Amino acid sequence: MIYFLHDAMKMVLRKKVKPMTPKEISDIISTTKIFVNVDGTSVSETDVLMRALLHPEIFKVDYENKNMISFNPSYKEAKPESESGNKFKL
């Protein structure tokens, strides 16, 4: 399965259940290879930080505390209404 970087970041944050630095997140993504850049290179901490900044609806960045990244408290992931349907609700 192919994931976007922000999907891989969500997977890591869900598993760890705590705020993490961009370096910690990029290390886990690179080690597990759940996401690799198109050119085959590993994800950098800058990639992770920039993606978090591009998706404030999903991620919260705490600048005062080493750029710690966590889920935005108001983030609600879309869930299927039923097993057979493909409609989503919040």
N, C-alpha and C positions, 0 to 999 in steps of 0.2 A: 504494500500500500504506500502511496506517495503522500507525504504530509507537507504542509507549508511550515515555515519556521515558527510562526506563532502557534500552530497546532502542537509542534514538538515542545515548545516552551510551556504550553498549558499542561501537557502530559507530565513534564518534569515537576512543575509546581504542584500539581495534584498529588503526585507520588510523595514528594517531600513534605507537603503541608506546612510550609514555612516560607517566609521571604528569603530570597537568595540573591547573591551578587550576580551580575552578568557573567563573570568568570566561572562561577560554580555551575551556572546553567549551561554555558557553552561547553565546558569540560564534559558534563554528562551527555549532552547531545552528541558531541564528537566521539566519545567513547562508545556509546550505544549505537551510533550511526542511524538514529531515527530520522535525521535530516542531514543532507550533504549538499553543499552549494553545487550549482549547475556545472561549474568547472571542476568539480571533484574535490575541492579544498574543504577543510573543516570549518565549522562555524566559529567566528571570533567573538570575543566579548563585546566588541563594538557592534557587530551584527545583531546580537541579542538586545543590547541597549537601544539601538535605533529602532528595532522592530517593536519594542515595548513602548517607545515614544510615539510611534506611528499608530498604535492601537490603545489609546487611553481608555476606550470603552471596555477593554479586557484587562489591561495591566495598570498597576499603580507603581510609580517610580519614586522612591524616597531619596531625594538628592542629598539631604543632610546626613544620611546614614549609609555611605558608600554605594550610592545608587541601588539600594536594595529593591528588588522587583517582587511584587506580589500581585494577586488578583485584585482588581478594582472591586471594592465592597459592593458596588451596585451591579456587578456583572452577573447576569443570569444566562446560562447556556441554553440554547434552543433544544427542546426535547420533542421527539415525535409524539403526535397525538395518539396514535395507535400503532400496533406492529405492522399492519398492512398499509397504512397511509403514509404519504410522504410529506404531510403538512407538519409544520413546526409551530410550537407555541412557547412562550416564555414562562 
